């Protein structure tokens, strides 16, 4: 009787562990998605800000066009840098989740 109760408790504990691991995986996935969305938003926002600033600034047409061209080049570089940072962050999160999966799989015991 006691042995069966212990088996039942171990079984429910393993279900709890599985649910906790799934919860952690979902949180990591949400963190990846958030990082990606922030990077995209920052890139788009900086491009719009540069364009609006150039178009609304009082200056001659020639100077404004030159500033727009320069601003566009700077915006492209800023977006590239933001994308690289986002990729690095996502890769880091991916590696962390892969490592935790391998660590978790060593903890799992087979039941007969």
C-alpha positions as CSV (number, residue, x, y, z in Angstrom):
1,X,0.0,0.0,0.0
2,X,2.8,2.5,0.9
3,X,4.8,1.5,-2.2
4,X,1.8,2.2,-4.4
5,X,1.3,5.6,-2.7
6,X,4.9,6.5,-3.3
7,X,4.7,5.5,-7.0
8,X,1.6,7.7,-7.3
9,X,3.4,10.6,-5.7
10,X,6.4,10.2,-8.0
11,X,4.2,10.0,-11.0
12,X,2.4,13.2,-10.1
13,X,5.6,14.9,-9.3
14,X,6.9,14.1,-12.7
15,X,3.8,15.5,-14.3
16,X,4.3,18.7,-12.3
17,X,8.0,18.9,-13.5
18,X,6.8,18.4,-17.1
19,X,4.3,21.2,-16.8
20,X,6.9,23.5,-15.2
21,X,9.3,22.8,-18.1
22,X,6.6,23.6,-20.7
23,X,5.9,26.8,-18.9
24,X,9.6,27.8,-19.0
25,X,9.7,26.9,-22.7
26,X,6.7,29.1,-23.4
27,X,8.3,32.0,-21.5
28,X,11.5,31.7,-23.5
29,X,9.5,31.6,-26.8
30,X,7.7,34.8,-25.8
31,X,11.0,36.4,-24.9
32,X,12.4,35.6,-28.4
33,X,9.3,37.0,-30.0
34,X,9.5,40.1,-27.9
35,X,13.1,40.7,-28.8
36,X,12.4,40.3,-32.5
37,X,9.4,42.7,-32.3
38,X,11.5,45.3,-30.4
39,X,14.3,45.1,-33.0
40,X,11.8,45.5,-35.9
41,X,10.0,48.4,-34.2
42,X,13.3,50.2,-33.4
43,X,14.4,49.9,-37.0
44,X,11.1,51.1,-38.5
45,X,10.8,53.9,-35.9
46,X,14.3,55.2,-36.6
47,X,13.7,55.2,-40.3
48,X,10.4,57.1,-40.0
49,X,12.0,59.6,-37.5
50,X,14.9,60.4,-39.8
51,X,12.6,60.8,-42.8
52,X,10.2,63.1,-40.9
53,X,13.0,65.1,-39.5
54,X,14.5,65.7,-42.8
55,X,11.3,66.6,-44.6
56,X,10.1,69.0,-41.9
57,X,13.5,70.8,-41.5
58,X,13.6,74.2,-43.2
59,X,16.5,74.1,-45.6
60,X,17.1,74.4,-49.3
61,X,16.1,71.5,-51.6
62,X,19.6,70.5,-52.5
63,X,20.7,70.4,-48.8
64,X,17.5,68.6,-47.8
65,X,18.0,65.9,-50.5
66,X,21.7,65.5,-49.4
67,X,20.6,65.1,-45.8
68,X,17.8,62.7,-46.7
69,X,20.4,60.5,-48.6
70,X,22.8,60.7,-45.7
71,X,20.0,59.9,-43.2
72,X,18.8,57.0,-45.3
73,X,22.3,55.5,-45.3
74,X,22.6,56.0,-41.5
75,X,19.1,54.5,-41.0
76,X,20.1,51.4,-43.1
77,X,23.2,51.0,-40.9
78,X,21.2,51.4,-37.7
79,X,18.6,48.8,-38.9
80,X,21.4,46.4,-39.8
81,X,23.0,46.8,-36.4
82,X,19.6,46.3,-34.7
83,X,19.0,43.2,-36.6
84,X,22.4,41.8,-35.8
85,X,21.8,42.5,-32.1
86,X,18.4,40.9,-32.3
87,X,19.9,37.8,-34.0
88,X,22.5,37.6,-31.3
89,X,19.9,37.8,-28.6
90,X,17.7,35.2,-30.3
91,X,20.7,32.8,-30.8
92,X,21.6,33.3,-27.1
93,X,18.1,32.5,-26.0
94,X,18.0,29.5,-28.4
95,X,21.3,28.2,-27.0
96,X,20.1,28.6,-23.5
97,X,16.9,26.7,-24.2
98,X,18.8,23.9,-25.9
99,X,21.2,23.7,-23.0
100,X,18.4,23.5,-20.5
101,X,16.7,20.8,-22.6
102,X,19.8,18.7,-22.5
103,X,20.2,19.3,-18.8
104,X,16.5,18.4,-18.2
105,X,16.7,15.2,-20.3
106,X,19.5,13.9,-18.1
107,X,17.2,14.3,-15.1
108,X,14.4,12.2,-16.6
109,X,14.2,8.7,-15.5
110,X,12.4,6.0,-17.3
111,X,9.6,4.2,-15.6
112,X,8.9,0.5,-16.0
